[in-house]
Amino acid sequence: MKFKRTERMGAIVKILSDNPNKVFTLSFFTQKFNAAKSTISEDILVVKNVFEKLNLGKVITIAGAAGGVKYIPKISDEDNENFLKELCEKINDPSRILPGGFLYLIDLIYNPEISFKIGKIFASYIDYSEADYVVTIETKGIPMALMAAKAMNLPLVIIRKDTKVSEGSSLNITYMSGSKKTVQTMTLPRKALKEGSKVILIDDFMRGGGTLKGMEDLMREFNAQVIGKGVLISTSTPEEKLVEDYIYLLDLKEVDEKKNTIKIEPNKNFIVT
């Protein structure tokens, strides 16, 4: 079956965007569309130029026998800023305040459209070129970590707070929670992570950094190297955290139960206008 150029290009865009960071050979497309390599190369060049002009990400061509083409997700600085500002507006709703100064965020974090964009932002700003896994801890961080893993084309590993019999032998450590100031446990099945791996850590919320530090400590037990850390929300206080070299998207300045007010802003490093 022969395809028109517009049909081929539409299908190429769909295939690449649905499979970020996955290399497709030219032969894959020539067989799929019954077209010559030169024709497919021209189609890909047009797609590449359109993606660059509209800041939709990058289409990379790889030379050589094992080469091909892949799509790298990336959100433009302007779109990124607008999204984070809109997210802050949603969070700033006083009705989200819970007893103890906590915030209700489940509806946002578990919204596929929102978590998808958060994952793409992490993939845009964290260097994952040498990473083997994305790692998170249950439960609220799972959706955004899954979307980040999808954008990075990496498997997701989930640290649990208690051992599951169905997952076999596990390695457990205790850590000090940065928010509750209590000793807690995190556990990871020994089969979940290969020793010597390089990992990206993703979490939803950080106050003192105790949970993220615990995740780092657990990774060391697997002889795994943490090469990137991403957090959705970080509080302004305490200013000194237990971890370093992380990126965060939103800065929580204040939650005042008495005044019934919330003050949260995008990380100033993501503001370009």
N, C-alpha and C positions, 0 to 999 in steps of 0.2 A: 504494500500500500504506500502510495506517495503522499507526502504532506506538504502543504503550502508553507512558505517561510514564516508567516505569522503564526501558524499552528505549531511549527517546530519551536519557535522562540517562546511562545506561551508555555509550552510543555517544559522547555529547558529552565525557565524561570521557576516554575512550580517544583520541578525535581530538585533544583539546587537549594531553593529556600526551605523546602521541607527536610533537607538533609544537610544542615550546616556542617562545615569542616570535614565533609566526606568527599574524597577524591573520586571523580567519575572519569573514566578514560574516554577518549574520543571514539574509540571503537564501540563503547556502550551506546553512544548517541547515533553513530552511523548505522548500527544494527537496528536500533529502535525505530529510526525514522527512514531507513532504507535510503541513506544519502551519503555522498562522498565526504571524506574527511575535510576537504577544502571548504565545502559548503557549510559543514558544522562549525568549522573554525570561524568563518565569517559571521555565522549566527551568534556564536559565543562572544565575539568581539563587540557586536552591537549591544548585546545584553550587558556586557561589562561596562560599556560607556554609559548606558542608561542608569545603571546602578550607581555609578560614580557621580553623575550629574545630579541625581535626586537624593544622594546621601543615604542609599538603601543598604549599604554594606559594600564589601569588596568581592569581586569575582577574580580569582587568581588562576592563572594558567601555569601549569608545571610542565617543563620540557623533559624530553627523554622518553625511553621506552615505557617506563613505569609512570609516566606523567599523565596529565589530564587537566581537569578543571575542578575547582571547589569554590564554595561560597562561604565567606567569613562575615557573620552578622556584626553590625556596628550601628549604633544609634548616633545621629548627628548631635553635636553639642547643643544646638538650639532645641531639638526635639527632646533631648534628655532633660534639659532645664525645664521646659514646659511641663513635661510629665511629672517631674519631682515636685514642682510647685502645685500642680493639681492634686497630687497625692497628699501634700501637706495640708491643703485646704480641707480635704476629706478627714484627715486625722485631727485637725484643730476643732472639730465639733465637740463641745463640752459634754455631750451625752455619752461620749466614749470613756469618760473617767470612771474607773472602778474603785472600790474601797482599797485604801492603801496606796493610792496614787498610781495604780496600774492603768493601762489603756486597753480597751477592747479593739483588737485589730484583726480578728479572725476573718471577718467578712471581706477585708481588703487582701490579706495575705493569701486567702484561698480563692480569690477571684482569678480565673485563668488568664484573663487579659492583663491584669496588673502584674501577676507573678511572671508572666511571659516577658513583659518589658523589663522588670527588675533583673531577670536572668540575662537578658541581652545586654543590659548596662554592665553587669559584672563581667560578662564576656568581652565587652568593649574596653574595659579599663584594667583587667587583670591579665598578666602575661601567662597563658596556660600552654604555651607552645611545647613545653617539655613535661607537662602534667600527665599523670596516669589515671587519677581519680578526682572527683569532686566529693568532699566529705561534709556531712552536716550531722546535727543531733536532733532527735525527735523533740517536739512534733511540728511547731509552727514554722521552722525553717525549711521543712521538706519541700513545699511547692516551689519556692524560689530557687532552692538548690537544684531541684529536678530540672527546672527551666534553664538554669545556668549550665548544667551538665549537658542538656540537649543542644544548647548553643555552642558549647565547646566540643561536642561529640565525644564525651567522656562518660564512663560508668559512674553511677552515684552510689556512695556507701553511706549508710545511716547508722550512726552511733545510737545505742539505746540506753535507757536509764535503768533497765533491769534485764536480766538474762532470759532468753527464750530457749526452751528445751529443743525446739525444732531447728535451731541454728547451730547445734553442736557446741563444742568447747569454745569458751570465750575468754577474753582477757579483760579484767576489770580493774579500774583505778578509782580512787576517791579524789574529790576536788572540792575547793571552797567556792561556793556560789558567790558571785560578786554582788548580787542584789539582795539575796536572802541571808547572806552571811552564815550559811549552814553547810555542813559537810554532806556532799551528795556523791552518788556513784554513777559512773558511765561505763558501758561495756560494749565490746565489739567482738563478733565471732572471729576466730583465728583464720577462717577460710575467706573472710570478707576482703582482706587486703594482703597483697603480696609484699613480703619484706623488701625494703629498699626502694619502695615506690615514691613517686613525687606527687604531692596532693595539694589541692586547693580547698581551703576551709570556708564554708558559708554558714552564717548564722543570722537570725532575724533581729536580735536585740542585744545590746551590750551596755552595761552600766559600769562595773569595775573591770570587766574583762576576765572574770574567774572561769566562766564556762569555756571561753575560747582558749584560755591558757590550759584548762583541763584537756581540751581536744588536742592541743599541741603536745602535751605530756603523753597522751595516749598514743599519738602517732610515733613518738620516740620509742615506745615499747615495741612497735612494729618495725623499728629502724627506718621509718618513712620520713621523708624530708618535706616540710611545709614550704611551698614556694609562693603561696599567695593566700590572702585572707580577705574576705568581704563580709560586711555587716550592713543590714538594711538601716537600722536605727542605732545611733550611739548617743548617750546622754552627755551633756556638757560637764556635769559633775559626777564623780570626781574627775578632775582634769587629767590626773595621772592614772593610766590604765596598767593592767598587769601584762599586756601584750603590746607589741610594736609592729610597725610595717603592715598596717591593715588599711583598707579603704572602707569608708562608710558613706551612705547616700544621704541620710537625713540626720539632722542634729536636733535632739530633743533638749530644749533649753529649760522648760519648766512645766510641771503639772501641779496646779494649785487647787486642792480640793475645796478650800474655804471660798475662794473667789470663783470656783468652777471655771477655770481657764486652762488652756493648753497653749504652749508656745513651741512650735516645731518648724524648722526651716531646712531647705536643702543645704547640704554641705557646700560651703562657700567656694570650694574648689571646683564645683560643677556649675557655678554661675558665670556666664560669659557675656551677659548683656547688662 
